[in-house]
């Protein structure tokens, strides 16, 4: 591994840490690329090579991981979506949020046959 590769990984780690820390903020690839001192296209390619998933996929995975615990604390689905960074109108985004959640974590407990 060359010194340039080590430096690039350090910059990518800075952007990944930003996603982990500020997951509820409106983050986009240009902002993350700026944190990593790279162009957006180069950042996306390098991030996928280093971490095995796109920056957007990584961010959505982090948001869903954090969202899984919030309903257990009594928070509604809409409030949970807003708390983890969904900035769209919750009513309009509920089906999209539900679809993304099902893809990431499986069906809800109510969707299982033994809970009906």
N, C-alpha and C positions, 0 to 999 in steps of 0.2 A: 504494500500500500504506500503510495507516494505521499509526500507532505501536502500536495494539493488535494488528494482524496481525503486526507484527515481533516483538512480545513473545510472542505465541502460538507463532510459529515457533521462537523461542529455547527455549521450554518443550518443544515437541515434539522439538527437536534434543537436548535433555537426556535425554529418555526413549529416543530412538534410540541415543544414545551409551551409555546404560546397557545396552541390548540388545547392542550391539556388544562392550562390555567384559565383561559378565557373562552371556554367552549360555549358559554351562554351569550357571548357577544356576537354581533354580525361579522363573521370572518369570511373572507373570500380569498381566492388564489392570489390575486395581485397583492393583497395586504400581507399574506403569508410569505410570498416570494420576496417582498420588500424586507421582511424580517430576516430572511435567509440570504439577503444580498444577491439575489438571482433574478433573472427575467421570469415571468410567469410560466412560459412554456418549458424552460430549462428546469425550473423548480419542480413542476409536475412530473417531468420525466425522471429527474434524480430522486425525488421522494418515492416514486413507485419502485424504482430500482432498489433503493435502500431499505424500504419498509414493506414492500410487497403489496401495497394498495395505494390508491390515489389519495391525495390530500383530502378531498371531499369525503371519500369513504372512511378514512381514518377519523375525521371530525364527526361524521354521523354515528360511527360506532361508539365514540366517546360519549356523545350526547345520549344515545340510547342506553348505554351502561349506567349513566347517572340518572336517567329517567326511570329505570326499573325500580329504584328504591323509593321514589317520591310517593307513588300511590299507597305504599305500605304505611306512610306517615300521614295518611288521610288527605292527601292532595288530589284534586280532581284531575282528569285527563287533560282538560284544557289548560289548567294552571301548570301542570307538569310540562306540557309542550312549550308554554311561554317561558317557564323557568330554565329550560335547557336550550333555549335559543331559537325556537320557532317564532319568527317575526311576522308571519302571515296571520290573517284573521283566523283565529282558532276554529270557528265554525266551518269555514270553507276548507280548512286544511285537515279536519279530523279524519277523513277517509284516507288522505295521503299519509298522515302520521300513523294511522292504524295499519295501513299496508306496509309501511317501512318497518314498524315495530314487529309485525307478524313475520316478516322476512328475516329480521335480525334475531328475534328471541322466541319465535314460535307462537302458537295460538294463545289467546287469553285463557285463564282458568274456566271462564264461563262457556268457552267454545268446546271444551272437552266433554265427551258424552256423560261421564259420571257426575258432572256438576249441573246437569240440566234438570 
